């Protein structure tokens, strides 16, 4: 089921169908939101950055992690502020996410 979704999301990113992708961010399926984050890692543009920044606010740590990984590929300095916000709102036990956010901040700071 999700294999077809992966292809669908990659095509939507490639074709720039941002409104359709934005609506899909409300999916109740965590796996779909992860696939959207991964698909956004395939195209460098403001729209993918905006979708990934939205996914940093997702309730699922796995979705946040996928968004962070994609931001490392396509992100820029504009994501640093949102990553700093996320860092300030993590619980102490979220160590893996904490480390990933810190790494992403360091990698994206100053990147255009």
GIPE-V159681 format. One line per field, one symbol per residue. burial: # if it has 9 or more other ideal C-beta (glycine too) atoms within 8 Angstrom, else .. Layout:
burial: ???
//
This chain:
burial: ....##..##.##....#..##.##......###########.....#########.#.#..#############.#.##.######..#...#..##.######..#....
//
